[in-house]
Amino acid sequence: MSPENQAMQDDPNLNPAQFWVMDGQSLWQEKAGKRDVSCASCHGESGSAMRGVAVRFPKMSQGKLQTLEGQINQCRVSRQHAATLAYESKELLALTAFVASQSKGLPIAVIETAANKASLQQGRQWFYTRMGQLNLSCAQCHEDRAGLKLGGSVIPQAHPTAYPIYRLEWQGLGSLQRRLRNCMSGVRAQQFEYGSPEMAQLELFLMWRAKGMALESPGVRP
Amino acid sequence: MSKTSRTSITMPAQAKKDSIIEIRAIAQHDMETGYRYTDAGKLIPRDIIRFFTCQYNGAEIFRAEFHPGTGANPLIIFTTIATESGTLQFEWRGDDGYEAFNQSQITIT
């Protein structure tokens, strides 16, 4: 992270992701679905009850591994009787940014449990398995070569501490799953689908791997 | 058809007379360049902010023209001299009837 990047991220008035957080706050209070209730109806007006939530996702919920986006959609369907929000849609990104920002500064708290053990192991396997035409695994760049350079950019350890991120390359906000798909495209692999179990397993492993690190959401990245 | 979006202004609320103050103004806007294509090969038309102005107690003190090269959610940082207490008004105008307004008060000490 360059100093300029860090400065843009830390200043709430400069961080472009602020607009998504504000949109998310509006959506939080907006009634939706056949039951005509809002997120606020159950979880409180200000959203502050969401503090500590984002740092615990992905997690097992009713026997299924859910990411934060998946949980938001699950609430929409089962509690609001509304349609799911599409992955990478403005609305889902705004709500995710709003919920995640409530945990800004808190340490990531995803741990191995009896319930998520199998998913975590599967996620670990995805991380260490070679894939794609270039036959590379995540670990080969992000563990073995972290700190070295790829095409002029420093290879990070790839901890998802700031998602959803405002990526300057995207000129907009995007989720961790979008970023993972970019990586898979980069090694010319079949990309995991948005919202798929494989994505959730890999996210779970990545968050477990980053446990203890402070959440910076919403972040700014080049 | 008029559209608008969120904007945010950062500037001091108070300043010494005749000191230089820094103003930061950011507007939520995708700034579609008009040079991109959809996956189906169709050109996405240009849709950008064109003008930004700042008025200090009614007098224009800063004006900028934006072009397609300007990135999304454009941030503009400029300075002015804090001459008197009053209101700074900010206005953005762009394609498809886009307009956005914001304002900020300053007190001279």
Interface residues (C-beta under 8 A of the other chain):
Chain A: N13 L14 P16 Q18 F19 M22 D23 L168 Q171 G172
Chain B: S5 R6 S8 T10 R24 I26 Q28 D30 M31 G71 A72 N73 L75
